[in-house]
Amino acid sequence: MMICKPNFQKAQSAAEEILVSADWINSFPIKTKKLIREFSDISFCTYNEAKIKGVDMECFGSNDALLFESNGRYIIFYNEKVASKARLRFSLIHEFGHYYLEHKLDNDISKELYDKQEIEANFFAAELLMPSCLIRELSHRGININRQYLIENFGVSNEAAGKRIEYLNKTSLINFNDDSQNLHDLILCKFSDFLCYTSGWQNSFDYDYDDEEFMQHERDQWR
């Protein structure tokens, strides 16, 4: 029996490529619908609109959002009455992740494959909404990365922030390949203003070369 293991590297690289190539993204929280429209032709429909049109709500199987495909056309149905915008933001990017990672949307897929795809979509969403390389850079600039900080600066829910911190604590010494490091460098450069603003460093001259040498040594430990 084939074991379905989540491809975390694929999900992370996909999210990072979007961060680098998106024309308008230069800060956080991300405007999710705008991002999805830039990278796809996905349409949106609220649960209430679907109900009015006679769509069977029982088939959705989700209280938040669902990606639906029919004859090559994709729609994200979403619950506009979700308790928080942060939760909805994550749910929309999660569903977009299924599309971008080319997941199978068949109802008859195995539980193992379903679980694998759910994990990958969650990881994709977390990486896109809370990029790990930015968070690690902020940490090395002296920021205490806690749940409240992620909630306030990245627009995520308490649950998503907690899981992100748990992941980063477990992977502080993760090994990156050259392509990953190149993407990280591009992201750090693109979001330099965001980093300066959220860390309190107003520009790149707020620290001297000795500071930078120390920080680079610390970054090398992540690789």
C-alpha positions in Angstrom: 0.0 0.0 0.0 1.4 3.4 -1.0 1.9 5.8 1.9 0.8 9.4 1.2 3.3 11.7 2.8 2.7 15.5 2.6 5.1 17.3 0.4 6.0 20.2 2.7 8.8 21.5 0.4 6.5 21.7 -2.6 3.9 23.6 -0.5 6.4 26.0 0.9 8.1 26.7 -2.4 4.8 27.4 -4.1 3.8 29.9 -1.4 7.2 31.6 -1.6 7.1 31.8 -5.4 3.8 33.6 -5.1 5.1 36.0 -2.5 8.0 36.9 -4.8 6.1 37.2 -8.1 2.9 38.9 -6.9 2.7 42.3 -8.4 1.0 44.1 -5.5 1.9 42.2 -2.3 4.4 44.2 -0.3 2.9 44.0 3.2 0.6 42.0 5.5 -2.2 41.0 6.1 -2.6 39.8 2.5 -5.8 40.7 0.6 -6.8 37.1 -0.1 -9.4 37.6 -2.9 -7.1 39.9 -4.8 -4.2 37.5 -4.6 -6.4 34.5 -5.7 -7.7 36.5 -8.7 -4.1 37.4 -9.7 -3.0 33.8 -9.9 -6.2 32.0 -11.0 -9.6 32.4 -12.7 -11.4 31.2 -9.6 -14.8 32.7 -8.9 -16.3 33.4 -5.5 -19.8 32.7 -4.2 -21.0 33.1 -0.6 -22.9 30.3 1.1 -26.0 32.6 1.2 -25.8 33.3 -2.5 -25.5 29.5 -3.2 -28.5 28.8 -1.0 -30.6 31.3 -2.8 -29.6 29.7 -6.1 -30.8 26.3 -4.8 -27.4 24.7 -4.2 -27.6 21.8 -1.7 -25.6 23.1 1.3 -25.4 19.6 2.7 -22.8 18.7 0.1 -20.4 21.4 1.2 -19.0 19.5 4.2 -17.3 22.6 5.5 -18.5 25.5 7.7 -16.0 27.9 6.2 -15.1 27.4 2.6 -15.0 24.9 -0.2 -13.3 24.7 -3.6 -15.5 23.3 -6.3 -14.6 22.3 -9.9 -16.9 21.7 -12.8 -15.9 21.3 -16.4 -12.6 23.1 -15.8 -14.2 26.1 -13.9 -13.4 26.7 -10.3 -15.5 28.3 -7.6 -14.7 28.9 -4.0 -17.9 28.9 -1.9 -17.3 30.6 1.4 -19.3 31.4 4.5 -19.5 35.1 4.8 -20.8 34.7 8.4 -17.6 33.1 9.7 -16.9 34.5 13.2 -13.6 36.2 12.2 -12.1 37.7 9.1 -8.8 36.1 10.1 -10.3 32.6 10.0 -12.0 33.3 6.6 -8.7 34.7 5.3 -7.0 31.4 6.1 -9.8 29.3 4.8 -9.8 31.1 1.4 -6.1 30.6 1.0 -6.4 27.0 2.1 -8.9 26.4 -0.7 -6.7 28.3 -3.2 -3.9 26.0 -2.1 -5.8 23.0 -3.3 -6.0 24.6 -6.7 -2.5 25.9 -6.9 -1.0 22.6 -5.7 -3.1 20.7 -8.3 -4.9 18.6 -5.7 -7.5 16.0 -6.7 -11.0 17.2 -5.7 -12.8 13.9 -6.4 -15.2 12.8 -3.7 -13.9 9.2 -4.0 -10.3 9.8 -3.1 -8.8 7.7 -0.3 -8.7 9.1 3.2 -4.9 8.9 3.1 -4.8 11.2 0.1 -7.4 13.5 1.5 -5.5 13.9 4.7 -2.3 14.5 2.8 -3.9 17.2 0.7 -5.4 18.9 3.7 -2.1 19.1 5.4 -0.4 20.5 2.3 -3.1 23.1 1.8 -2.8 24.2 5.5 0.9 24.4 5.2 0.7 26.4 2.0 -1.8 28.8 3.6 0.3 29.3 6.7 3.5 29.9 4.7 1.7 32.4 2.4 0.0 34.3 5.3 3.0 34.1 7.7 6.2 33.5 5.8 8.7 31.6 7.9 11.7 33.5 6.6 10.2 36.8 7.5 9.2 35.6 11.0 12.7 34.2 11.6 14.2 37.5 10.4 12.0 39.5 12.8 13.0 37.2 15.6 16.7 37.9 14.9 15.9 41.6 15.0 14.8 41.2 18.5 11.1 40.7 18.1 9.3 38.4 20.6 7.3 36.2 18.2 4.2 35.3 20.1 0.6 34.7 19.1 -0.5 38.3 19.6 2.3 39.6 17.4 1.3 37.3 14.6 -2.4 38.1 15.0 -1.7 41.9 14.9 0.8 42.0 12.1 -0.2 39.1 9.8 -4.0 39.1 10.4 -4.4 35.5 11.4 -6.4 33.7 14.0 -5.2 32.7 17.4 -5.3 29.1 16.4 -3.3 29.6 13.2 -0.8 31.8 15.1 -0.3 29.1 17.7 0.3 26.4 15.1 2.7 28.5 13.2 4.8 29.2 16.3 4.8 25.5 17.2 6.0 24.6 13.7 8.8 27.2 13.7 10.0 26.1 17.1 10.3 22.5 15.7 12.1 23.5 12.5 14.5 26.3 13.6 17.4 24.3 12.2 15.7 23.2 9.0 18.1 22.7 6.1 17.3 24.7 2.9 18.6 24.0 -0.6 20.0 26.8 -2.7 16.8 27.5 -4.5 15.0 27.9 -1.2 17.6 30.2 0.1 17.4 32.3 -3.1 13.6 32.6 -2.6 14.1 33.6 1.0 16.6 36.3 0.1 14.2 37.7 -2.5 11.4 37.7 0.0 13.5 39.5 2.6 14.4 42.1 0.1 10.9 42.6 -1.2 9.4 43.0 2.2 12.2 45.1 3.7 9.9 48.0 4.4 7.5 45.7 6.2 10.4 44.2 8.2 11.6 47.7 9.2 8.2 48.9 10.2 7.2 45.9 12.3 10.6 45.5 13.9 11.2 49.2 14.6 14.3 49.4 12.4 13.5 52.4 10.2 16.1 51.6 7.5 19.0 49.3 6.7 21.5 51.8 8.4 20.1 51.2 11.9 22.7 48.5 12.5 26.4 48.4 11.6 28.4 45.8 9.8 29.2 43.9 13.0 25.5 43.5 13.6 25.0 42.2 10.1 27.9 39.8 10.4 26.4 38.4 13.6 22.9 38.1 12.0 24.4 36.3 8.9 26.1 33.9 11.2 22.8 33.2 12.9 21.1 32.7 9.5 23.7 30.2 8.5 22.7 28.1 11.4 19.2 27.7 9.9 20.6 26.1 6.7 
